[in-house]
Amino acid sequence: SYELTQPPSVSVSPGRTARITCSGDELPNKYAYWYQKRTGQAPVLLIYEDTKRPSGIPERFSGSTSGTMATLTISGAQVDDEADYYCYSTDRSGNHGVFGTGTKVIV
Amino acid sequence: QVHLVESGGGVVQPGTSLRLSCAASGFTFTTNAMNWVRQAPGRGLEWLTVISNNGNYKYYADSVMGRFTVSRDNSKNTVYLQMNSLRSEDTAIYYCGRDRDSNSPEYIQNWGQGTLVTVSS
């Protein structure tokens, strides 16, 4: 089955930039989405369709793609950004959703 | 305002069944496909299944194919997840999610708060 691979953890100092990668063979053909997940809370959509930010999401969160890799960038990371981050996409058929393996961001 | 409320979780023994419900409000329920996602303790998010807006299309992750069945009652604005032959590895928080698309998974726009299922003897 299709897999999306993320680094287990990323450490960043407050005010610096964190980059979280998501690797998948179908990403050149499928959109990537990014969710923030805090313990005990429902996931929050940060980025949709590779680069778009929903209303209410701070501008420090941005998305990009290149080939088989999607990247979530947190510019000027804040302590409050400590959470787990997941990329999401669909498989080649488009009939199955897939979450990335998840990345813990430590600020 | 979109509101999704899961219910039906609890503690069950291995090999038994459980049905989860997700009551939706705040949007036209017949417009969107609905997903189920789970998170086991200490693990990541796992997409399980999606049902199209009219219930005609259903897709499952390999991990639950043949054991879990998704359904919906559009007259009640509710989606269900029937879980059979439960195993300890099914222990997780189960979330329902409203999809952007009507027929197949695109992405989850709105999430419920989740319901905990514990499979233990």
Interface residues (C-beta under 8 A of the other chain):
Chain A: S1 Y31 Y33 Y35 K37 Q41 A42 P43 L45 Y48 D84 Y86 Y88 T90 G94 N95 H96 G97 V98 F99 G100 T101 G102
Chain B: N35 V37 Q39 G44 L45 E46 W47 V50 Y57 Y59 Y60 A61 D62 Y95 R100 S104 P105 E106 Y107 I108 Q109 W111 G112 Q113 G114
